[in-house]
């Protein structure tokens, strides 16, 4: 991620409000958040109408690495990993419990998470919905790019295992405003397009599927 090369005005939307721009999964997302999962087999189909164990999903348990260096300013652990839900019937009970999570505060919404302060405290990076008990960093610790922070989970306000990442102007998730992010170097398959494009220090298109590449 490269910060400081803003391609559009910063978002003014607080945590857990939907943004229009999305890369596979909403960066700010309330409600259903599509994530990368394994291709369903015939045996999976009956379960799709009900809640499913998160371990069935490709992303669950994958290591989450720090995208940039900085100092850890907040950590939260102890939130359970929820069952995953992909269908409207399965999402109904989840929607009914939405209010209780919001009343419990940021921890119940963001789930297990880490906040990293960068560029002298002017920019803060939140990474959320980690698997319970997998956090490897503590407050005050300096982390470097590529360091293992935790494992992907399904904690907090999440319907499927995924990572929520956002750059923001405050380390307080209850009041922080989102900032635009540029991604260093990636391959992008755009929705409806036959091929892919290579991009550097850019913002992926909406509904695109991206693959990170090594910096030149």
C-alpha positions as CSV (number, residue, x, y, z in Angstrom):
1,X,0.0,0.0,0.0
2,X,1.3,3.4,-0.9
3,X,-0.1,6.3,1.1
4,X,0.1,10.0,0.1
5,X,-0.9,9.6,-3.5
6,X,-4.6,10.3,-3.2
7,X,-6.6,9.7,-6.3
8,X,-9.9,11.0,-4.9
9,X,-11.2,12.9,-1.8
10,X,-11.0,11.0,1.4
11,X,-14.1,9.2,2.6
12,X,-16.0,10.9,5.3
13,X,-17.8,7.7,6.4
14,X,-17.2,6.2,9.8
15,X,-16.4,2.6,10.7
16,X,-18.8,-0.1,9.4
17,X,-20.7,2.1,6.9
18,X,-20.7,0.9,3.3
19,X,-18.4,2.4,0.7
20,X,-19.3,2.1,-3.0
21,X,-15.8,1.1,-4.1
22,X,-15.1,-2.6,-3.4
23,X,-12.3,-5.0,-4.2
24,X,-13.9,-8.5,-3.9
25,X,-15.3,-7.5,-0.5
26,X,-16.3,-4.1,0.8
27,X,-13.6,-2.2,2.7
28,X,-16.3,-0.7,4.9
29,X,-19.0,-3.3,5.1
30,X,-22.2,-3.8,7.0
31,X,-24.1,-6.9,6.4
32,X,-23.2,-9.5,3.8
33,X,-19.5,-9.4,2.7
34,X,-18.6,-11.8,-0.1
35,X,-15.2,-13.4,0.5
36,X,-13.0,-15.8,-1.3
37,X,-14.0,-19.4,-0.5
38,X,-13.4,-22.8,-2.0
39,X,-15.5,-23.8,-5.0
40,X,-18.6,-25.6,-3.6
41,X,-19.0,-29.3,-4.4
42,X,-22.3,-31.2,-4.6
43,X,-22.0,-32.3,-1.0
44,X,-21.8,-28.6,0.0
45,X,-25.1,-27.5,-1.5
46,X,-27.5,-28.7,1.2
47,X,-25.5,-26.7,3.8
48,X,-25.7,-23.4,1.9
49,X,-29.2,-22.8,3.2
50,X,-27.9,-23.0,6.8
51,X,-25.0,-21.7,8.8
52,X,-21.6,-23.4,7.9
53,X,-18.4,-23.9,9.9
54,X,-15.9,-21.1,8.9
55,X,-13.2,-23.7,8.4
56,X,-14.9,-24.7,5.1
57,X,-13.8,-21.4,3.6
58,X,-10.5,-21.0,1.8
59,X,-9.5,-17.8,3.7
60,X,-10.1,-19.1,7.2
61,X,-6.9,-19.6,9.1
62,X,-4.7,-18.0,6.4
63,X,-1.9,-15.8,7.8
64,X,-2.5,-12.1,7.6
65,X,0.7,-10.1,7.0
66,X,1.4,-6.5,7.8
67,X,1.0,-4.4,4.6
68,X,3.3,-1.6,6.0
69,X,5.5,-0.9,8.9
70,X,4.4,1.1,11.9
71,X,3.6,0.9,15.6
72,X,0.8,-1.2,17.0
73,X,-1.5,1.2,18.9
74,X,-4.5,-1.2,19.7
75,X,-5.2,-4.9,19.8
76,X,-8.4,-6.7,20.6
77,X,-8.9,-10.5,21.0
78,X,-11.4,-12.9,22.5
79,X,-14.3,-12.5,20.1
80,X,-15.6,-15.9,18.9
81,X,-15.4,-16.9,15.2
82,X,-19.0,-17.0,14.0
83,X,-20.6,-19.6,11.7
84,X,-20.5,-18.5,8.1
85,X,-23.7,-17.7,6.1
86,X,-24.1,-17.5,2.4
87,X,-27.9,-17.7,1.7
88,X,-30.8,-15.4,2.6
89,X,-32.3,-18.0,5.0
90,X,-29.0,-18.3,6.8
91,X,-28.6,-14.6,7.0
92,X,-32.0,-14.0,8.6
93,X,-31.0,-14.9,12.1
94,X,-27.7,-13.1,11.7
95,X,-29.6,-9.9,10.8
96,X,-31.7,-10.2,13.9
97,X,-28.5,-10.2,16.1
98,X,-27.0,-7.1,14.4
99,X,-28.4,-4.7,16.9
100,X,-26.9,-6.5,19.9
101,X,-23.4,-6.3,18.3
102,X,-23.7,-2.6,17.6
103,X,-24.7,-2.0,21.2
104,X,-21.7,-3.9,22.5
105,X,-19.4,-1.5,20.7
106,X,-16.4,-1.6,18.4
107,X,-15.0,-4.9,19.6
108,X,-18.1,-6.8,18.7
109,X,-18.3,-5.1,15.3
110,X,-14.7,-5.2,14.3
111,X,-14.0,-8.5,16.0
112,X,-10.5,-9.4,16.8
113,X,-8.4,-6.7,15.3
114,X,-5.1,-4.7,15.2
115,X,-4.5,-1.0,14.6
116,X,-1.1,0.2,13.3
117,X,0.0,3.8,13.4
118,X,2.1,4.9,10.4
119,X,3.8,8.1,9.1
120,X,4.3,9.6,12.5
121,X,0.7,9.0,13.7
122,X,-1.0,10.8,10.8
123,X,-2.3,7.6,9.2
124,X,-3.7,4.6,11.0
125,X,-4.4,1.2,9.5
126,X,-7.0,-1.2,10.9
127,X,-7.1,-4.9,10.1
128,X,-10.1,-6.7,11.5
129,X,-12.1,-10.0,11.9
130,X,-9.1,-12.1,12.9
131,X,-9.4,-15.7,14.1
132,X,-9.7,-15.8,17.9
133,X,-6.5,-16.5,19.8
134,X,-4.1,-15.9,16.8
135,X,-2.9,-12.4,17.4
136,X,0.9,-12.3,17.5
137,X,1.5,-8.6,18.3
138,X,1.0,-6.3,21.2
139,X,0.5,-2.6,21.9
140,X,3.7,-0.6,21.4
141,X,5.3,-3.2,19.2
142,X,6.9,-2.0,16.0
143,X,6.0,-4.2,13.1
144,X,7.6,-4.4,9.6
145,X,6.0,-5.1,6.3
146,X,5.3,-8.8,5.8
147,X,5.2,-9.6,9.5
148,X,2.6,-12.2,10.6
149,X,0.0,-10.3,12.6
150,X,-2.7,-13.0,13.1
151,X,-4.8,-15.4,11.1
152,X,-7.9,-14.7,9.0
153,X,-11.1,-15.4,10.9
154,X,-14.8,-14.7,11.1
155,X,-15.2,-12.7,14.3
156,X,-17.3,-9.6,14.8
157,X,-19.7,-8.3,12.2
158,X,-18.9,-10.8,9.6
159,X,-20.9,-13.4,7.6
160,X,-17.9,-15.1,6.0
161,X,-14.2,-15.4,6.8
162,X,-12.4,-12.3,5.3
163,X,-10.0,-9.5,6.2
164,X,-11.3,-5.9,6.6
165,X,-8.6,-3.4,6.1
166,X,-8.9,0.4,6.1
167,X,-6.6,3.4,6.3
168,X,-8.1,6.2,8.5
169,X,-7.3,9.5,10.2
170,X,-7.7,8.3,13.8
171,X,-6.9,5.2,15.8
172,X,-10.3,5.3,17.4
173,X,-12.6,3.2,15.2
174,X,-15.7,4.8,16.6
175,X,-14.9,8.2,15.1
176,X,-12.2,7.5,12.4
177,X,-12.8,8.6,8.8
178,X,-11.5,6.4,6.0
179,X,-8.6,7.5,3.8
180,X,-8.0,6.3,0.2
181,X,-5.4,3.6,-0.4
182,X,-3.2,2.9,-3.3
183,X,-1.8,-0.7,-3.9
184,X,1.8,-1.2,-4.9
185,X,1.8,-3.8,-7.6
186,X,-0.9,-6.2,-8.7
187,X,-2.6,-8.2,-11.4
188,X,-6.3,-7.3,-11.8
189,X,-9.1,-9.3,-13.5
190,X,-12.0,-6.8,-14.0
191,X,-15.6,-7.9,-14.0
192,X,-16.7,-8.9,-17.5
193,X,-13.3,-8.5,-19.0
194,X,-11.6,-11.4,-20.8
195,X,-8.1,-10.8,-19.5
196,X,-6.1,-9.0,-16.8
197,X,-4.1,-5.9,-16.5
198,X,-1.0,-5.1,-14.5
199,X,-1.2,-2.1,-12.2
200,X,1.2,-0.2,-9.9
201,X,0.3,2.3,-7.2
202,X,-3.3,2.3,-8.2
203,X,-6.8,1.6,-6.9
204,X,-8.5,-1.6,-8.2
205,X,-11.7,-1.4,-10.0
206,X,-15.0,-2.2,-8.3
207,X,-15.8,-6.0,-8.3
208,X,-12.3,-6.8,-9.5
209,X,-10.3,-9.8,-8.5
210,X,-6.7,-9.0,-7.7
211,X,-3.4,-10.9,-7.2
212,X,-0.5,-9.2,-5.4
213,X,2.8,-9.2,-7.3
214,X,6.4,-8.6,-6.1
215,X,7.6,-5.0,-6.4
216,X,10.0,-4.4,-9.3
